[in-house]
Amino acid sequence: MSVTFVKLAHHFGIAFDTARRDVLKLTSTTLMQMCELLGQVNTTVVTNSIDNAIRLTLHELPAVELLGGKIDKGNRYTYSLETLAKLDNYTFDAAFLGTSKIQADGITIVDAYDATIVKKVIARSKKVALVAQKYKFEAQNSSPYKSADLKDIDVLITDEPLSAQYCAYFKPDLKVKYS
């Protein structure tokens, strides 16, 4: 990404400090790259992504909380009913999400458990940013599980300008940032 994570966050009013809890629901390659940009950010990152938790431990900051549960070895994340219950105890300042596919009725991903966790994270977050390349609007892959309504997205971070058709999927006050 050509813009640092902190600059992206500042674009929509998120400043990091020790009292914050931000969630990176990182399931995509683009979002994984954001981990490298968090090396000196003084915040707490909550994630269920094994790969991203490992990446985030390479630096002293940020603090990292890995949600527990059963390990999905194929997609390298954790999930459990306890995780869903634990998420009820958090209020996140920001959630940064990835997706497999974007359609007029929402964002979808390949796994039902992961979709359930994403829904809970969105419900517990003050701001929600979707990080997705433009091709996700045209993806033909099988991603049958809806993880969010597009009205829940406050910021779209993408790589190219969107057509009017795709912009109409979102709420009118959506902020679009280009990486």
C-alpha positions in Angstrom: 0.0 0.0 0.0 1.3 3.4 -0.8 -0.2 5.2 2.2 0.7 4.3 5.7 -1.9 2.7 8.0 -1.9 5.6 10.4 -2.5 8.1 7.5 -5.4 5.9 6.3 -6.8 5.9 9.8 -6.4 9.7 10.2 -8.3 10.1 6.9 -11.5 9.2 8.8 -10.7 10.5 12.2 -9.0 7.7 14.0 -6.1 8.6 16.2 -4.3 5.8 18.1 -3.5 5.8 21.8 -3.1 3.3 24.6 -6.8 3.4 25.6 -8.0 2.3 22.2 -8.9 -1.2 21.0 -8.9 -1.5 17.3 -9.7 -4.7 15.5 -8.1 -6.0 12.3 -10.3 -8.7 11.0 -7.6 -9.5 8.5 -8.3 -12.2 6.0 -6.8 -10.8 2.8 -3.3 -10.2 1.5 -3.9 -6.4 1.4 -4.9 -6.3 5.0 -2.0 -8.5 6.0 0.3 -5.8 4.6 -1.2 -3.3 7.1 0.3 -5.3 9.9 3.8 -4.1 8.8 2.6 -0.5 9.0 1.5 -0.9 12.6 5.0 -1.4 14.0 5.1 1.8 16.1 1.4 2.4 16.7 0.5 2.5 20.3 -2.9 0.7 20.3 -4.3 -2.7 21.0 -5.1 -4.9 18.0 -7.6 -7.7 18.5 -7.6 -10.3 15.7 -8.5 -13.9 15.1 -6.0 -14.2 12.3 -3.0 -16.4 13.2 -0.8 -15.0 10.5 -1.5 -11.4 11.4 -1.0 -12.0 15.1 2.4 -13.4 14.3 3.3 -10.5 12.1 2.3 -8.0 14.8 4.6 -9.7 17.3 7.6 -8.7 15.3 7.6 -5.2 16.9 7.1 -4.0 20.4 4.0 -2.1 19.4 1.1 -2.5 19.1 -0.3 -4.7 21.8 -2.0 -7.8 20.3 -4.9 -9.9 21.5 -5.5 -13.1 19.6 -9.0 -14.4 20.0 -9.1 -18.1 20.8 -11.0 -21.1 19.7 -10.7 -23.8 17.2 -8.1 -23.3 14.4 -9.3 -23.3 10.8 -6.0 -24.6 9.4 -6.9 -23.8 5.8 -7.8 -20.1 6.4 -5.5 -19.8 9.4 -7.9 -18.1 11.8 -9.6 -19.0 15.1 -13.3 -19.2 15.9 -15.6 -20.4 18.8 -18.8 -19.6 20.6 -16.6 -18.2 23.4 -15.0 -15.8 20.9 -18.5 -14.4 20.0 -19.3 -14.1 23.7 -15.9 -12.4 24.4 -16.5 -9.9 21.6 -19.6 -8.6 23.6 -17.1 -7.3 26.1 -15.4 -5.0 23.6 -16.2 -1.7 22.1 -13.8 -1.2 19.1 -12.9 2.3 17.9 -12.3 0.9 14.4 -12.6 -2.3 12.5 -10.6 -2.9 9.3 -12.1 -5.7 7.3 -11.3 -7.6 4.1 -13.7 -9.5 1.9 -13.8 -12.1 -0.9 -16.6 -10.5 -2.9 -18.7 -7.3 -2.9 -22.3 -7.4 -4.2 -25.2 -5.0 -4.2 -26.6 -6.7 -1.1 -23.4 -6.9 0.9 -19.9 -8.2 1.4 -19.4 -12.0 1.4 -16.7 -14.4 2.4 -16.0 -18.1 2.1 -16.7 -19.3 5.7 -19.8 -19.2 7.8 -17.9 -19.0 11.1 -15.8 -16.1 9.9 -18.9 -14.3 8.6 -20.5 -14.6 12.1 -17.4 -13.1 13.8 -17.3 -10.2 11.3 -20.9 -9.4 12.0 -20.3 -9.3 15.7 -17.2 -7.1 15.2 -19.2 -4.7 13.1 -21.9 -4.5 15.7 -19.2 -3.6 18.4 -17.3 -1.0 16.3 -17.6 2.7 16.1 -16.2 2.9 12.6 -15.9 0.2 10.0 -13.4 0.3 7.1 -13.5 -2.2 4.2 -10.2 -2.7 2.5 -10.9 -4.2 -1.0 -9.5 -3.9 -4.4 -11.9 -3.0 -7.2 -11.8 -6.5 -8.7 -13.7 -7.7 -5.6 -16.8 -6.1 -7.2 -16.5 -8.3 -10.2 -15.3 -11.5 -8.5 -16.9 -14.7 -9.7 -15.7 -16.9 -6.8 -17.9 -18.8 -4.5 -18.2 -16.7 -1.3 -21.7 -17.6 -0.1 -21.7 -16.2 3.4 -22.8 -12.6 3.9 -20.6 -10.9 6.5 -21.9 -7.3 6.3 -24.5 -5.0 4.8 -22.9 -2.3 2.8 -24.7 0.3 4.9 -22.5 -0.8 7.8 -19.3 0.4 6.0 -18.1 3.9 6.9 -14.9 3.9 4.7 -13.9 2.0 1.6 -10.2 1.8 1.0 -9.6 0.6 -2.5 -7.1 0.8 -5.4 -9.1 2.4 -8.2 -12.1 4.8 -8.6 -15.4 3.0 -8.6 -18.2 3.3 -11.2 -21.4 5.0 -10.3 -23.0 1.6 -10.2 -20.7 0.3 -7.5 -20.8 3.6 -5.5 -24.6 3.3 -5.4 -24.2 0.0 -3.4 -23.0 2.0 -0.4 -24.6 4.7 1.9 -24.4 8.2 0.5 -21.9 9.4 3.1 -19.4 6.7 2.5 -15.8 7.9 2.5 -13.7 6.4 -0.3 -9.9 6.4 0.0 -7.4 5.2 -2.5 -4.3 3.2 -1.6 
